[in-house]
Amino acid sequence: MPDHARRFGAIARSVRPLLLASCLATAGCKTYVGTTATSFLGHVRNNPDPNARYLAYSKLGSSDAYDSDEQKAEAVRTLIDKFEKGREPIATRAVICRSLGELHDPRAHDTLVKAVSSPDAVIKIEACRALGKVGQSADATVLAQVMATDNLEDARIAAIEGIAELKTSDPRIFKLLVDSMEHDDPAIRLAALGALRKLTGKDMGTDPGPWRTELKAQIAAAASPDTRVPQDAPAPAEAKAIPELLRRP
């Protein structure tokens, strides 16, 4: 893959932290929220400063912050509650999604599935990545919908990266990823390549041809009318539409 394509992919990935950082422009390094989960939880519950709450929500995503599993469970419940109440700024709700993903707690699953459909791009992007960390293999089809249909490049890339974290064996997903290696957008091609490498543990290079050969059985299975939709996946009509949607720009 040409160097300019790799640079383009790196630039695309940089948009996420820039979007979030812009909401903290006035906070700088002056905001202090402590060093323990107890302190972070106190700030998210009681601090009127949105910048301080943002930083506290972010720090709650570190497993090292907790003294016990019970404390971590309390934080997960708090993060879910704060997100679902919808009272925090958009960037803060996005960082809540990120922290839920970093904590790898399956209780965040349903919240993140809903967040993937958020009309707010920065929330959707973080939710796609987070769902990959706490989701089930069937959630690959949820992320594939974003990958195939979303108009925002960063959201499509985040969905692909989320898929890469899921241990899916759905042949349709492998076909989607191989097809994406021929996408017009070089950042999408690069993300699809990374996902294939991660899911298969193999590296067939940047040419989609060898990948099609390596995954011939999965690609054939994806085209079969007998391919079953995994449990908890989208409705059959949606799932069958994924390959066609992927070919759209």
SETI-99888 format. One line per field, with one value per residue (C-alpha): residue in three letters; residue number from 1; z, x, y; chain. Coordinates in Angstrom, 3 decimals. Example, Ala and Ser with C-alpha at 12.3 -4.5 7.8 and 13.67 -1.06 7.14 Angstrom:
aa: ALA, SER
i: 1, 2
w: 7.800, 7.140
u: 12.300, 13.670
v: -4.500, -1.060
ch: A, A
! end
This chain:
aa: MET, PRO, ASP, HIS, ALA, ARG, ARG, PHE, GLY, ALA, ILE, ALA, ARG, SER, VAL, ARG, PRO, LEU, LEU, LEU, ALA, SER, CYS, LEU, ALA, THR, ALA, GLY, CYS, LYS, THR, TYR, VAL, GLY, THR, THR, ALA, THR, SER, PHE, LEU, GLY, HIS, VAL, ARG, ASN, ASN, PRO, ASP, PRO, ASN, ALA, ARG, TYR, LEU, ALA, TYR, SER, LYS, LEU, GLY, SER, SER, ASP, ALA, TYR, ASP, SER, ASP, GLU, GLN, LYS, ALA, GLU, ALA, VAL, ARG, THR, LEU, ILE, ASP, LYS, PHE, GLU, LYS, GLY, ARG, GLU, PRO, ILE, ALA, THR, ARG, ALA, VAL, ILE, CYS, ARG, SER, LEU, GLY, GLU, LEU, HIS, ASP, PRO, ARG, ALA, HIS, ASP, THR, LEU, VAL, LYS, ALA, VAL, SER, SER, PRO, ASP, ALA, VAL, ILE, LYS, ILE, GLU, ALA, CYS, ARG, ALA, LEU, GLY, LYS, VAL, GLY, GLN, SER, ALA, ASP, ALA, THR, VAL, LEU, ALA, GLN, VAL, MET, ALA, THR, ASP, ASN, LEU, GLU, ASP, ALA, ARG, ILE, ALA, ALA, ILE, GLU, GLY, ILE, ALA, GLU, LEU, LYS, THR, SER, ASP, PRO, ARG, ILE, PHE, LYS, LEU, LEU, VAL, ASP, SER, MET, GLU, HIS, ASP, ASP, PRO, ALA, ILE, ARG, LEU, ALA, ALA, LEU, GLY, ALA, LEU, ARG, LYS, LEU, THR, GLY, LYS, ASP, MET, GLY, THR, ASP, PRO, GLY, PRO, TRP, ARG, THR, GLU, LEU, LYS, ALA, GLN, ILE, ALA, ALA, ALA, ALA, SER, PRO, ASP, THR, ARG, VAL, PRO, GLN, ASP, ALA, PRO, ALA, PRO, ALA, GLU, ALA, LYS, ALA, ILE, PRO, GLU, LEU, LEU, ARG, ARG, PRO
i: 1, 2, 3, 4, 5, 6, 7, 8, 9, 10, 11, 12, 13, 14, 15, 16, 17, 18, 19, 20, 21, 22, 23, 24, 25, 26, 27, 28, 29, 30, 31, 32, 33, 34, 35, 36, 37, 38, 39, 40, 41, 42, 43, 44, 45, 46, 47, 48, 49, 50, 51, 52, 53, 54, 55, 56, 57, 58, 59, 60, 61, 62, 63, 64, 65, 66, 67, 68, 69, 70, 71, 72, 73, 74, 75, 76, 77, 78, 79, 80, 81, 82, 83, 84, 85, 86, 87, 88, 89, 90, 91, 92, 93, 94, 95, 96, 97, 98, 99, 100, 101, 102, 103, 104, 105, 106, 107, 108, 109, 110, 111, 112, 113, 114, 115, 116, 117, 118, 119, 120, 121, 122, 123, 124, 125, 126, 127, 128, 129, 130, 131, 132, 133, 134, 135, 136, 137, 138, 139, 140, 141, 142, 143, 144, 145, 146, 147, 148, 149, 150, 151, 152, 153, 154, 155, 156, 157, 158, 159, 160, 161, 162, 163, 164, 165, 166, 167, 168, 169, 170, 171, 172, 173, 174, 175, 176, 177, 178, 179, 180, 181, 182, 183, 184, 185, 186, 187, 188, 189, 190, 191, 192, 193, 194, 195, 196, 197, 198, 199, 200, 201, 202, 203, 204, 205, 206, 207, 208, 209, 210, 211, 212, 213, 214, 215, 216, 217, 218, 219, 220, 221, 222, 223, 224, 225, 226, 227, 228, 229, 230, 231, 232, 233, 234, 235, 236, 237, 238, 239, 240, 241, 242, 243, 244, 245, 246, 247, 248, 249
w: 0.000, -0.922, 1.843, 1.128, 1.877, 5.225, 6.039, 5.054, 7.425, 10.233, 9.641, 9.725, 13.052, 14.465, 14.069, 17.058, 19.771, 18.138, 18.317, 21.981, 22.842, 21.351, 24.078, 26.712, 25.251, 28.330, 30.796, 29.977, 32.723, 35.517, 36.178, 38.939, 39.736, 42.045, 41.558, 42.797, 41.567, 44.677, 43.747, 40.094, 41.060, 43.398, 40.579, 38.047, 40.625, 42.242, 40.410, 38.531, 36.223, 32.975, 32.239, 35.571, 35.006, 31.526, 32.919, 35.699, 33.250, 31.178, 34.147, 35.183, 32.073, 33.663, 35.388, 37.562, 39.280, 41.218, 44.553, 44.078, 41.595, 43.555, 43.056, 39.332, 39.121, 40.851, 38.287, 35.391, 36.801, 37.222, 33.702, 32.191, 34.261, 33.379, 29.689, 29.496, 31.336, 28.477, 30.560, 29.863, 26.825, 23.674, 24.051, 27.642, 26.632, 24.001, 26.566, 28.767, 25.880, 25.588, 29.313, 29.229, 26.439, 28.295, 31.336, 29.192, 31.272, 29.428, 31.389, 29.096, 26.032, 25.547, 26.179, 23.598, 20.994, 21.283, 21.222, 17.911, 16.349, 17.916, 15.593, 17.216, 15.274, 18.124, 20.287, 17.446, 16.779, 20.390, 20.767, 17.731, 19.160, 22.647, 21.414, 19.898, 23.381, 25.272, 22.545, 21.386, 18.070, 16.688, 17.205, 14.180, 12.037, 13.995, 13.290, 9.684, 9.141, 10.176, 8.121, 5.021, 5.227, 7.361, 5.531, 7.974, 7.237, 10.877, 11.854, 9.176, 10.309, 13.958, 13.040, 11.239, 14.219, 16.481, 14.279, 14.508, 18.297, 18.042, 17.656, 14.891, 12.542, 10.450, 6.819, 5.703, 7.809, 6.194, 2.759, 3.749, 4.899, 1.795, -0.426, 1.556, 0.529, -2.875, -1.475, -3.092, 0.281, 1.189, 4.905, 4.636, 2.771, 5.450, 8.283, 6.552, 6.106, 9.788, 10.782, 8.571, 10.020, 13.548, 13.002, 11.094, 12.678, 9.141, 6.794, 3.117, 2.104, 0.781, -2.397, -1.930, -4.310, -1.874, 0.841, -1.430, -2.018, 1.677, 2.698, -0.269, 1.909, 4.018, 0.968, -0.682, 2.503, 2.675, -0.748, 0.159, 0.812, 3.634, 5.608, 8.894, 10.686, 14.100, 17.188, 18.248, 14.790, 12.715, 11.074, 8.056, 5.524, 6.997, 7.230, 3.638, 2.497, 3.988, 0.990, -1.415, 0.871, 1.138, -2.570, -2.281, -1.967
u: 0.000, 1.482, 2.904, 0.393, -2.435, -0.923, -0.519, -4.118, -5.247, -3.196, -4.730, -8.215, -7.513, -6.268, -9.660, -11.128, -8.861, -8.975, -12.748, -12.689, -9.758, -11.525, -14.134, -11.391, -9.603, -10.222, -9.303, -5.652, -3.613, -5.110, -8.088, -7.294, -9.601, -7.433, -5.783, -8.276, -11.543, -13.246, -12.149, -13.138, -16.593, -17.014, -16.277, -18.635, -21.422, -20.902, -18.507, -20.317, -17.303, -17.905, -14.163, -13.435, -16.201, -14.860, -11.408, -12.876, -14.978, -11.858, -9.776, -12.502, -11.563, -8.279, -8.450, -5.522, -7.723, -9.725, -9.074, -11.658, -14.029, -16.927, -15.579, -15.146, -18.708, -19.930, -18.082, -19.598, -23.089, -22.394, -21.013, -24.023, -26.444, -24.770, -24.699, -28.314, -29.598, -28.145, -27.428, -23.701, -22.221, -21.741, -17.957, -18.399, -20.919, -18.425, -15.655, -18.057, -18.408, -14.648, -14.227, -16.917, -15.004, -11.702, -13.263, -14.389, -17.521, -20.338, -22.946, -22.202, -23.202, -26.777, -25.872, -23.091, -25.273, -27.712, -24.877, -23.627, -26.777, -26.272, -26.822, -23.788, -20.714, -18.211, -20.455, -20.986, -17.242, -16.333, -19.247, -18.147, -14.679, -16.019, -18.548, -15.676, -14.170, -17.282, -19.482, -20.373, -19.378, -22.869, -22.341, -20.055, -23.185, -24.215, -20.844, -20.959, -24.042, -22.053, -19.087, -21.236, -23.646, -22.343, -21.419, -18.648, -15.269, -14.201, -17.334, -16.693, -13.090, -14.150, -16.661, -13.975, -11.659, -14.479, -15.069, -11.365, -11.722, -14.633, -13.860, -16.392, -16.459, -19.346, -18.312, -20.208, -17.918, -14.817, -16.297, -17.099, -13.554, -11.976, -14.315, -13.339, -9.728, -10.862, -12.720, -12.077, -11.029, -7.446, -8.165, -10.976, -8.674, -6.012, -8.501, -9.945, -6.462, -5.718, -8.960, -8.263, -4.786, -6.149, -9.073, -7.110, -3.665, -2.281, -0.765, -1.458, -0.215, -2.011, -3.366, -6.937, -6.276, -4.319, -6.876, -9.687, -7.766, -7.005, -10.619, -12.213, -14.365, -15.708, -16.447, -18.299, -20.284, -21.213, -22.824, -24.826, -28.565, -28.170, -25.876, -27.646, -27.920, -26.234, -28.380, -28.894, -27.827, -29.880, -33.075, -32.479, -33.402, -30.799, -28.145, -28.589, -28.305, -24.848, -22.816, -24.696, -24.433, -20.697, -20.258, -21.800, -19.436
v: 0.000, 3.428, 5.592, 8.348, 5.903, 5.049, 8.727, 9.350, 6.603, 8.088, 11.512, 10.030, 8.384, 11.675, 13.313, 11.494, 12.938, 16.363, 16.426, 15.551, 17.777, 20.795, 20.508, 20.763, 23.756, 25.851, 23.118, 22.616, 21.003, 23.105, 20.841, 18.339, 15.445, 13.372, 10.002, 7.412, 5.970, 7.310, 10.821, 10.396, 9.141, 12.088, 14.511, 12.928, 12.996, 16.366, 18.663, 21.476, 21.986, 20.041, 19.973, 18.313, 15.777, 15.025, 14.267, 12.158, 10.139, 9.575, 8.423, 5.976, 4.022, 2.901, -0.476, 0.587, 3.177, 0.582, -1.058, -3.811, -5.407, -3.939, -0.439, -1.055, -2.391, 0.759, 2.869, 0.913, 1.421, 5.127, 5.520, 3.755, 5.828, 9.129, 8.259, 7.159, 10.237, 12.286, 15.374, 15.588, 17.412, 15.379, 15.053, 13.893, 11.245, 10.115, 9.709, 7.744, 5.285, 5.093, 4.379, 1.696, 0.013, 0.232, -1.463, -4.447, -4.945, -6.785, -4.830, -1.902, -3.911, -2.713, 0.922, 0.787, -0.923, 1.980, 4.521, 3.115, 4.587, 8.025, 10.997, 12.614, 11.551, 11.644, 9.438, 6.979, 6.764, 6.028, 3.607, 1.581, 1.067, 0.385, -2.173, -4.109, -4.402, -5.489, -6.929, -10.407, -11.935, -11.304, -7.566, -7.610, -7.262, -4.157, -2.592, -3.798, -1.643, 1.415, 0.264, -0.120, 2.806, 5.663, 8.841, 9.722, 8.178, 8.194, 6.264, 3.633, 3.251, 3.001, 0.293, -1.705, -1.359, -2.516, -5.549, -6.381, -6.744, -9.191, -12.870, -13.281, -16.238, -14.882, -15.471, -12.361, -10.216, -11.662, -10.997, -7.430, -6.838, -8.347, -6.320, -3.209, -3.697, -2.410, 0.602, 3.994, 5.401, 4.396, 4.797, 2.245, -0.129, 0.201, -0.357, -3.436, -4.866, -4.347, -6.052, -9.063, -9.423, -9.278, -11.652, -14.280, -13.948, -13.955, -11.409, -11.958, -8.523, -5.466, -7.056, -8.354, -11.260, -13.448, -12.684, -13.860, -17.066, -17.567, -16.898, -18.642, -20.893, -18.014, -15.869, -18.759, -19.355, -15.663, -15.901, -18.999, -18.528, -21.033, -18.719, -18.187, -14.873, -15.157, -14.800, -11.148, -9.992, -7.519, -8.691, -10.990, -8.310, -5.967, -8.632, -9.748, -6.128, -5.674, -6.945, -4.683, -1.671, -2.094, -1.475, 1.964, 4.931
ch: A, A, A, A, A, A, A, A, A, A, A, A, A, A, A, A, A, A, A, A, A, A, A, A, A, A, A, A, A, A, A, A, A, A, A, A, A, A, A, A, A, A, A, A, A, A, A, A, A, A, A, A, A, A, A, A, A, A, A, A, A, A, A, A, A, A, A, A, A, A, A, A, A, A, A, A, A, A, A, A, A, A, A, A, A, A, A, A, A, A, A, A, A, A, A, A, A, A, A, A, A, A, A, A, A, A, A, A, A, A, A, A, A, A, A, A, A, A, A, A, A, A, A, A, A, A, A, A, A, A, A, A, A, A, A, A, A, A, A, A, A, A, A, A, A, A, A, A, A, A, A, A, A, A, A, A, A, A, A, A, A, A, A, A, A, A, A, A, A, A, A, A, A, A, A, A, A, A, A, A, A, A, A, A, A, A, A, A, A, A, A, A, A, A, A, A, A, A, A, A, A, A, A, A, A, A, A, A, A, A, A, A, A, A, A, A, A, A, A, A, A, A, A, A, A, A, A, A, A, A, A, A, A, A, A, A, A, A, A, A, A, A, A, A, A, A, A, A, A
! end
